[in-house]
Structures are given as C-alpha cells and as structure tokens.
Amino acid sequence: MKISEQKKEKICEQILAILYSASPKSLFTLNIAKELARDEEFVKSLLINLKKKDLIIEIKKNPKGILYLKRSRWKLGDNAYKAYKEHQNNQQF
C-alpha cells in the first residue's frame, strides 16, 4: 500500500506536535510510533526525513554517554521548537 506525500506530511506534523508536547524530553521511536498507532519502520523513515530537514535531532547515546546499539531517541530541534512555539502562541489569540 502506498501512502501519498500529502498524508506523509500530515503524519510528520503529528510527529512534530508529539515531540513539541514532550519537549525538552526526548522520545524513542517506539514511543512515537505507539502514539501515532503506526509501524515503527514507517515512523523511523519519517523521522529520518525530518532529521535531514534539520527539524529534529537524533540522540544515539543514553544519559550515561553509552551508544545505543539498535535504537534512537528523538527531540525537536531548537529552531523547530521556537517556530512551533511561536505558531502555538499565535493560534491562541
């Protein structure tokens, strides 16, 4: 089954909203996929595309500085956070 680019963009918007609501905490791919009720591999591909656009940051180390072998955590990039916060503030007025 093929998902249109328009629907992928909507799902990416949902990912950014989830990361914004969890900010400054970072979330694992699994947590984001569960929140969206989507397949982990599909969500990971969208996360990688968002990373290429410099909207999110991939964290490959645990809090002790040890590399994760098979997973990553994700958080909203600073520029994306500021833009999203500004957009949310404008929506309230």
N, C-alpha and C positions, 0 to 999 in steps of 0.2 A: 504494500500500500504506500502511495506517495502522498506526502503532506505538502501543501502549497507553501510558497515562500511567505505569503501573507499570514498564514496560520503559524508558521515558524516565528515570524516577527512578534506575533501576539504572545506566544509562549515565552519568547525572550523577554518581553515586557513583564510578564508574570515572574520570571526568574529574578529580574532586577528588583521588582517590588518585594519579593521574599527576602532578598539579600539586604534591601534597604530596611525592612522591618526588623531584621536580626542584627543590624549594624550596631556596634562595631564587632560583634561576634562573627566568626566565620562558620560556614556550614559545609558538611561533607556532601558529595554528590548524591549519596543515598538519601540524605535528609531532604534535599531539594526535589529529587525525583518523587519521593513519597508525598510531599506537599502538593506537587502538581499531578499526582497519580499518572505518572509517565514512566516509561522504561529508562533505566539508568544509562544505558549506552546512548540512547537518543538525547537525553538531557546532557550527558557529557559532551556530545558533539556540539550542542548549542552553547554550552559553557566555553568550550574551546574557541568557538567563533566570537563570542563576546570578549574573550581574553585578547584575541587578535585585534579587536576594535578598541582595546585599552579601556573597556568599561568595567571589567572585574579583574581581580588579582587571584592567581592560583598560589596556594600555600602548600608546599610539598614537605614541610617539616613539622614535627609535633612541637608542643611548647618547650620540650627539653632540647630541641635542636637536632633530633634524630630524624633522618629522612624516612618518609613513608615509602613502603615498597610498592603498594598497589592502589593507593588512594590519594585523594587530594581534598583540601578544604578550599573554599571559595569565599571571597568577600568583595564587596563593592569597592571599586577604585575611588580615590579621593575626588577626582573631577566629576565622576558619575554621581557620587554621593551629594556633592554640592548642587549639581544641576537638578537632581531628583528632589532634594530638599526645597530648593527654590520653586520648583514646579508645584510641590505639595502646598507650600505656603501661598502661592498664587491661587490655587484651587479653593482655598478656604475663604477667600474674600470675594 
